[in-house]
Amino acid sequence: MFTDWTEALEAEGLPMNPTTTEQEAAAARVTARHAGSKEDLALLLDAIGLPGDDDTLTALLPLLPDHAGETGMTERTLNVTEATALSMYYDGGQMDAITDATGLSKDEVTALVESNFPPPATAAADGTEANDSGTGDSVEQLLAWAEAHETASIRNKAARVRSDLTDLTTRRAADDAQHAAEERVTRLKAELAKAQEELRAVKAGTLPATALATDEPTATATEEPTPIRSGLGSGRTKEELAAIRTWARANGYEVADKGIVAKKILDAYDAAHQAPAAKAS
């Protein structure tokens, strides 16, 4: 049994400095990065005397390492903090700034950089320098690299990207075909409306508006366009028109059974029938 209380009394005499808020937060982050789950993190925080309320756990959840599979950690995905650290490192950020922003130590950042592949813009495969813009590789080359990667998550991401590209290509082709069809329908509708307007003008016995815009010499300001006289607009009955057609055929004129009767035939008919009427009077 322990009977020497000298060491215990000396330990009690040591000054006790309370931990600061920053130290507790750093300890909580380190604990979260080694916890297996949210429940495990809550137990660990309680064991070392750190706050384990819901707000604290929610803030620490992004630091939990991701595990895949049922037989241990087979494949690890970067959490938000690690991804931020890598992004700042590849963008040329200083180590002190990275550790202050993420809470990781310098050794942790260094190990994280060494265990992850460098960005495509750092160097080309043949040793030549890549473009400063980071766009030296085409989309197809990038997908081919990702599809052959040893990490399953990167291969899965490449498969999703290729599927999305295929869908976008199909959608663009469908949209282009739809726009072309809509433009053709609009053009045909305009042509149909123009033809219907001309047909209404012909039926009304007036020149269509398009006839006045031909290459023929235009009338002067004092000249009025001569309207087309037709059988339908001449005030004659159907019986009179039938008689005119019969007379025209008998006198060598060509006239249709229906439709407009030419002005010269009407004038000839009138002249032929006005002379006998004048003799009789």
C-alpha positions as CSV (number, residue, x, y, z in Angstrom):
1,M,0.0,0.0,0.0
2,F,1.2,3.5,-0.9
3,T,2.3,5.2,2.4
4,D,4.7,7.9,1.2
5,W,2.7,11.1,0.9
6,T,5.7,13.3,0.2
7,E,5.1,13.2,-3.6
8,A,1.4,13.8,-3.2
9,L,2.0,16.8,-0.9
10,E,4.6,18.2,-3.4
11,A,2.1,17.8,-6.2
12,E,-0.6,19.6,-4.2
13,G,1.8,22.5,-3.7
14,L,2.3,23.1,-7.4
15,P,0.6,26.2,-8.8
16,M,-2.5,25.4,-10.9
17,N,-2.9,27.5,-14.1
18,P,-6.3,27.1,-15.7
19,T,-6.4,26.2,-19.3
20,T,-7.4,28.9,-21.7
21,T,-10.3,28.8,-24.2
22,E,-7.8,28.5,-27.1
23,Q,-6.1,25.5,-25.5
24,E,-9.5,23.8,-24.9
25,A,-10.5,24.4,-28.5
26,A,-7.2,23.0,-29.8
27,A,-7.6,19.9,-27.6
28,A,-11.2,19.4,-28.8
29,R,-10.0,19.6,-32.5
30,V,-7.3,17.1,-31.9
31,T,-9.7,14.8,-30.2
32,A,-12.2,15.1,-33.0
33,R,-9.6,14.2,-35.6
34,H,-9.0,10.9,-33.8
35,A,-12.6,10.1,-33.0
36,G,-14.5,7.3,-34.8
37,S,-18.0,8.8,-34.7
38,K,-20.1,11.5,-33.1
39,E,-20.9,9.3,-30.1
40,D,-17.2,8.4,-29.7
41,L,-16.3,12.1,-29.8
42,A,-18.9,12.9,-27.1
43,L,-17.5,10.2,-24.8
44,L,-13.9,11.4,-25.4
45,L,-14.7,15.0,-24.7
46,D,-16.5,14.0,-21.5
47,A,-13.6,11.8,-20.4
48,I,-11.0,14.7,-20.7
49,G,-13.4,17.3,-19.2
50,L,-14.1,19.3,-22.3
51,P,-17.5,20.7,-23.3
52,G,-19.6,18.2,-25.3
53,D,-22.8,20.1,-26.0
54,D,-24.6,19.9,-29.3
55,D,-23.2,23.2,-30.6
56,T,-19.6,22.0,-29.9
57,L,-20.2,18.6,-31.5
58,T,-21.8,20.2,-34.6
59,A,-18.7,22.5,-35.0
60,L,-16.4,19.5,-34.6
61,L,-18.2,17.1,-36.9
62,P,-16.3,18.2,-40.1
63,L,-13.1,17.2,-38.4
64,L,-14.1,13.6,-38.0
65,P,-12.2,11.2,-40.4
66,D,-14.4,9.4,-42.9
67,H,-14.3,5.6,-42.8
68,A,-15.4,3.3,-45.6
69,G,-16.3,-0.4,-45.4
70,E,-17.1,-2.7,-42.5
71,T,-13.6,-4.1,-41.8
72,G,-11.8,-0.9,-40.8
73,M,-10.7,2.1,-42.7
74,T,-10.2,1.0,-46.3
75,E,-10.4,4.3,-48.0
76,R,-10.3,7.8,-46.5
77,T,-11.9,10.9,-47.9
78,L,-10.7,14.4,-47.0
79,N,-12.8,16.3,-44.5
80,V,-13.6,20.0,-44.8
81,T,-10.6,21.1,-42.7
82,E,-8.1,19.0,-44.6
83,A,-9.5,20.1,-48.0
84,T,-9.2,23.7,-46.9
85,A,-5.6,23.2,-45.8
86,L,-4.7,21.5,-49.1
87,S,-6.4,24.3,-51.1
88,M,-4.5,27.0,-49.2
89,Y,-1.2,25.1,-49.6
90,Y,-1.7,24.7,-53.4
91,D,-2.6,28.4,-53.7
92,G,0.7,29.4,-52.1
93,G,-0.5,30.1,-48.6
94,Q,2.0,30.4,-45.8
95,M,2.2,27.5,-43.3
96,D,1.4,29.7,-40.3
97,A,-1.7,31.0,-42.1
98,I,-2.8,27.5,-42.9
99,T,-2.4,26.3,-39.3
100,D,-4.2,29.3,-37.9
101,A,-7.1,28.9,-40.2
102,T,-7.6,25.1,-39.9
103,G,-6.2,24.3,-36.5
104,L,-3.9,21.7,-37.9
105,S,-0.3,21.5,-36.9
106,K,2.6,22.0,-39.3
107,D,3.4,18.3,-39.2
108,E,-0.2,17.4,-40.0
109,V,-0.3,19.8,-42.9
110,T,3.0,18.4,-44.2
111,A,1.8,14.8,-43.9
112,L,-1.5,15.7,-45.6
113,V,0.3,17.3,-48.6
114,E,2.6,14.3,-48.9
115,S,-0.2,11.8,-48.9
116,N,-2.3,13.5,-51.5
117,F,-1.5,14.0,-55.2
118,P,-0.4,17.4,-56.4
119,P,-2.8,19.6,-58.5
120,P,-2.5,19.2,-62.3
121,A,-1.1,22.7,-62.7
122,T,2.1,22.0,-60.8
123,A,3.9,20.0,-63.4
124,A,3.3,18.1,-66.6
125,A,4.0,14.4,-67.0
126,D,7.0,15.0,-69.3
127,G,8.7,17.4,-66.9
128,T,7.7,20.6,-68.8
129,E,6.0,23.4,-66.9
130,A,2.2,23.5,-67.2
131,N,0.3,26.6,-68.1
132,D,0.0,29.2,-65.4
133,S,-3.8,29.2,-65.8
134,G,-3.9,25.5,-64.8
135,T,-5.9,24.5,-67.9
136,G,-3.1,22.7,-69.7
137,D,-5.1,19.4,-69.8
138,S,-8.2,19.0,-71.8
139,V,-11.4,17.7,-70.2
140,E,-11.0,14.3,-71.9
141,Q,-7.4,14.0,-70.6
142,L,-8.5,14.9,-67.1
143,L,-11.3,12.4,-67.2
144,A,-9.0,9.7,-68.5
145,W,-6.6,10.4,-65.6
146,A,-9.4,10.3,-63.0
147,E,-10.9,7.1,-64.5
148,A,-7.5,5.3,-64.1
149,H,-6.8,6.6,-60.6
150,E,-6.3,4.2,-57.8
151,T,-8.7,5.9,-55.5
152,A,-12.3,4.7,-55.9
153,S,-13.8,8.1,-55.0
154,I,-12.0,9.8,-57.8
155,R,-13.0,7.1,-60.3
156,N,-16.6,7.5,-59.1
157,K,-16.4,11.2,-59.5
158,A,-15.1,10.9,-63.0
159,A,-18.0,8.5,-63.9
160,R,-20.5,11.1,-62.7
161,V,-18.8,13.9,-64.6
162,R,-18.7,11.9,-67.8
163,S,-22.4,11.0,-67.4
164,D,-23.3,14.7,-66.8
165,L,-21.3,15.7,-69.9
166,T,-23.2,13.1,-72.0
167,D,-26.5,14.5,-70.7
168,L,-25.5,18.0,-71.4
169,T,-24.4,17.1,-75.0
170,T,-27.7,15.4,-75.6
171,R,-29.7,18.3,-74.2
172,R,-27.8,20.9,-76.3
173,A,-28.5,18.9,-79.5
174,A,-32.2,18.7,-78.6
175,D,-32.3,22.4,-77.8
176,D,-30.6,23.3,-81.1
177,A,-33.0,21.2,-83.1
178,Q,-36.0,22.7,-81.2
179,H,-34.8,26.3,-81.9
180,A,-34.2,25.5,-85.6
181,A,-37.7,24.0,-85.9
182,E,-39.3,27.0,-84.1
183,E,-37.5,29.5,-86.4
184,R,-38.7,27.5,-89.4
185,V,-42.3,27.5,-88.1
186,T,-42.1,31.3,-87.5
187,R,-40.9,31.9,-91.0
188,L,-43.6,29.7,-92.6
189,K,-46.3,31.4,-90.5
190,A,-45.1,34.8,-91.8
191,E,-45.2,33.5,-95.4
192,L,-48.6,32.0,-94.9
193,A,-50.0,35.3,-93.4
194,K,-48.6,37.2,-96.4
195,A,-50.1,34.8,-98.9
196,Q,-53.5,35.0,-97.1
197,E,-53.4,38.8,-97.3
198,E,-52.7,38.7,-101.0
199,L,-55.6,36.2,-101.5
200,R,-58.0,38.5,-99.6
201,A,-56.8,41.4,-101.8
202,V,-57.4,39.5,-105.0
203,K,-60.9,38.4,-103.9
204,A,-61.7,42.0,-103.0
205,G,-60.7,43.1,-106.5
206,T,-57.8,45.3,-105.5
207,L,-54.1,44.9,-106.2
208,P,-52.2,43.2,-103.3
209,A,-49.7,45.4,-101.6
210,T,-46.8,43.3,-102.9
211,A,-47.7,44.1,-106.5
212,L,-46.9,47.7,-106.0
213,A,-43.4,46.9,-104.9
214,T,-42.2,45.2,-108.2
215,D,-39.5,46.4,-110.5
216,E,-42.1,47.9,-112.9
217,P,-42.2,51.7,-113.2
218,T,-44.3,53.1,-110.4
219,A,-47.2,55.5,-111.0
220,T,-46.8,59.2,-110.4
221,A,-48.5,61.0,-107.6
222,T,-51.4,62.1,-109.8
223,E,-52.0,58.6,-111.3
224,E,-54.2,56.2,-109.5
225,P,-53.7,52.4,-109.9
226,T,-56.4,50.9,-112.1
227,P,-58.5,48.5,-110.1
228,I,-59.2,45.0,-111.6
229,R,-62.8,44.6,-112.6
230,S,-64.1,41.2,-112.2
231,G,-67.4,39.5,-112.7
232,L,-67.8,39.3,-109.0
233,G,-67.3,43.0,-108.5
234,S,-69.1,44.3,-111.6
235,G,-72.6,44.2,-110.2
236,R,-73.8,41.6,-112.6
237,T,-75.9,38.7,-111.6
238,K,-75.0,35.0,-112.1
239,E,-77.4,34.8,-115.0
240,E,-75.7,37.7,-116.7
241,L,-72.3,36.2,-116.2
242,A,-73.5,32.9,-117.6
243,A,-74.8,34.8,-120.7
244,I,-71.5,36.7,-121.1
245,R,-69.5,33.4,-121.0
246,T,-71.8,31.8,-123.6
247,W,-71.5,34.9,-125.9
248,A,-67.7,35.0,-125.4
249,R,-67.3,31.4,-126.4
250,A,-69.5,31.9,-129.4
251,N,-67.3,34.8,-130.5
252,G,-64.0,33.1,-130.1
253,Y,-63.0,34.3,-126.5
254,E,-61.5,31.9,-124.0
255,V,-63.3,32.1,-120.7
256,A,-63.4,29.8,-117.6
257,D,-66.7,28.3,-116.3
258,K,-66.1,30.0,-113.0
259,G,-64.1,32.8,-111.5
260,I,-63.2,36.2,-112.8
261,V,-64.3,37.3,-116.3
262,A,-61.7,39.4,-118.0
263,K,-62.4,43.2,-118.5
264,K,-61.9,43.0,-122.2
265,I,-64.6,40.4,-122.5
266,L,-67.0,42.5,-120.5
267,D,-66.2,45.6,-122.6
268,A,-66.7,43.6,-125.8
269,Y,-70.0,42.2,-124.6
270,D,-71.2,45.6,-123.5
271,A,-70.2,47.2,-126.9
272,A,-71.8,44.4,-128.8
273,H,-75.1,44.7,-126.9
274,Q,-75.2,48.5,-126.8
275,A,-75.1,48.9,-130.6
276,P,-78.3,46.9,-131.2
277,A,-80.0,48.8,-128.4
278,A,-79.0,52.1,-129.9
279,K,-80.4,51.1,-133.4
280,A,-83.6,50.0,-131.8
281,S,-84.0,53.2,-130.0
